Amino acid sequence: MRTALKASMFCWGIVVAFFLFFLIPFEAMGPFAAAVFSVSLGGGLLFLLGRYVYRLHKKEGFEFGWFLAQKRGFWWLLLGAIGLTLFVAGGLSLFAPPQIQRQLETGAMPVAAFLVVLFWFSLIFTFLGFAFVCYAQAVGYWRIKKIKWGAGSFAVAVLWLAFATLFCSLFLDVINDNFLALAAQTQNIMLGVFALAVTVIGLGAGGREDLDKLLPEEDIKEHLQKRAV
């Protein structure tokens, strides 16, 4: 559940950041404004990463696997990769603008395709996370004998899953039209597997998770009071 929501936030963050970047009126600022901004932003991100790793190493030591697993290292490395890309691209644009301009024009389509994929992933993961949460809550309510509340959460989960499946279907159409030919039967099978997997995983998570992670505190207290009586 949390993974789907984090994936959605990650995808939306990249898409929104990309469009915000191109809303900045660089042309009115001068011919090298975009390059200077890219170098400055990339350098700033690299500085933040270096400062964080240095402080962490000084305070607790440093081991790469532990860093990735315990200290949100993946997100910091992603931030560093973005910063390095911005810094290098901006620096090259300052020192070799004609060559970089040609390379950017040549690579525009892969970047556009990447953003299209991210956009659809953002939509899918958003509703996917909502569906997971509601499925798990439905099982949580059934575990405390609140059948109607569980049925309501299950119905909402089905609604969110319908939206996620719809966007997944549209995404498959985009893939079929622009990237890879997919037969209609293949798309239907993929959508069926997708919906079934989400349902099974969501219901399974509701059976494994602790109730205090699934339900509001008031409902859990009410359940405990009834058991005590």
N, C-alpha and C positions, 0 to 999 in steps of 0.2 A: 504493500500500500504506500508506504513512505517512499519506496524506490520509484514508483510510478509518478508520485507527486514531485519528487526531486527532479526526475527526468523531464517532466513537463516544465518546471521552473527553469531548468538549465536551457532547454530548447527555446522557450519564450524569451529568456534573457538574451540569447545570441541574436535572435531575430529582431527584437526591439532595439538592441544596441546597434545592430547594423543599420537599421533605418534611421535611428537618431544621429548616427555618424554622418549620414549623407544629407541630413537636414541642415547641417552646419554650412553657412554660406562661405565656403572656402574661396570661391572665385572672387568674391568682393574683397577679400582680405589680402590678396596678392598671389602670385604664381606659385610660391613655395609654402603657402600657409598650411595646406593639407599635409605636406611632408614634415614640416616642423611640428605640427600637432601630433602626427603619428609617432615621431621620434620621442617627443616629450611624454606622451601617454605610455608608450611602450617602455621607455626608460623608468617611468614612475612605477609601473607594475613590476618590473624586474627589481627595482629598489625595494618595494614592499616584500617581495618574495625573499630576497637576500637578507633583509632585516629580520624577517620572521624566522628563517632557518638559523641565522647567526644567534639570535636570542634563545631559540630552542636548544641549539647545540651547547650554548654556554650554561644554560640552566639545567637541562636534563640529559645532555648527550644527544647523539643522533645515530639512528639505524634506519635504513631506507624502508624496509618492510614495516617496521613499527610506525614510521612516519606516515606511510600510506594508510595503514589500518586505523591508527588511533588519533592522529592529529589532522584529520581531513587533508591528508597529503595530496590526494587526487585533485581536489579543487585548487589547492595552491599550485600544483604542477600545471594544471590547465591554465590558471591565471598567468603563470610564468611563460607558458607556450604562446599565449595570446600576446603578452608583452614583447617577447622576443620577435614574433612575427611582425608586429607593428613597428618595432624599433628597426629591424633589418629592412623592411619594405620602405619605411620613411627615409632611412639613410641612403638607400640605393636611389630613391626618387630625387634626393638632393644632389647626388653626385653623378647620376647618369639618367636624367629624366627622359630622354627620347627612347632609350632602350627599355626602361621600365614601363613606359606608356605602351609600347608595342606588346610587351609581355602581358600587361594587364588586359589589353584588348583581346589577346589570344586566349587568355585564361578566364574570360568573363563568363562563358557558358558553364564551365564546371562549377564556378562559384554560385551562379544563379541556380543551377540544379541542386547544389548543396543546400541553399537557403529554402528552396521549394520543399525539399525533403524534411528539413527542420521544421518548417511551418506546419506541415501535415502531422509530423510526430508530436508537435506541441499540442495540437487539437486532440489527437488520439490519446496521448498520455494524460491530458487534463481530465477528460471524462472517464478514462480508464481508472485513474486514481479514485475518483468519486464512486465508481462502481465497486471497487475493492472495499472501500470503507463501508458502504451501505450493506454489501453482502456480509461482511464480518459483523457489523452491528446487528443484522437480522439474526444471525446465529447466536450472538450474545444475548439478545432478548429472548430467544427460544430457550436458552440455557437457564434463564431465571423465570421461565414459565409465563412470559408476557407474549402470548401468541399473536395478538392483534398488532402490537408494536413491532414485532418481528416481521409480520406479514407486510406492514407498511414500509419498513426499511427494505424488505426484499423487492417490493414493487418499485420503489425509487431506484434501487440498484439496477433493476431491469431497464428502467428508463435511461439511466446514465449509460448502461451497456449498449442500448439501442443507438444512442448518439455516437458512442465510440465506434461501434460497428459501421454506422453510416459513414463516418469520416474515414474509417479504414477502407471501406468500399470505394469512396471517392479517390483516396490515395492510390489504390490499386488501378483505378482508371487512369490516373496520371502516369503511373509506371507503364501501363499498357500503351498509352499514347506517345510517350516520350522516351522511354528507356528500354523496356523489355516487353515483348509480346506475351500476354497471358491469356489463355483461353478462358471463356466464361465459366466453364465447369471448374477449372483450376481456381479461379477467383472465389467461386461459391464454396469450394472445399476449404480454402484458406480462411474465409470469413466464418464458416461453421466451426472450424478448429479454434479460431481466435475467441469466439463467443463462449464456446464450451470450456476452454482453458481458463478464461477469466472467471467464469462462474465457479468452477471447481476450486481454483486457487483462493478465491475470495471466501467461499464457504469453509474451505479447509483452514484458512487463517483465523476465521471466527471461532472455530472449534479449538484451536491451539492457544490463542492469545489469552492473557489474563483479562478478566472482566473489567478491571480498572483502566485498561488500555482501550477498551471497546465502547464502554457505555458511560453516560454522565454519572457523576458522583451521587446525585440524588436517587437515581434508579437503583444503584448498587446498595445504598443505605436502606432504601425501602425493602429491597429483597432480603437483606440481612435481618431487618426487624421482623419480617414475616417468618423467617426461619427460626428466630429466637422465640417467637410466640408458639 
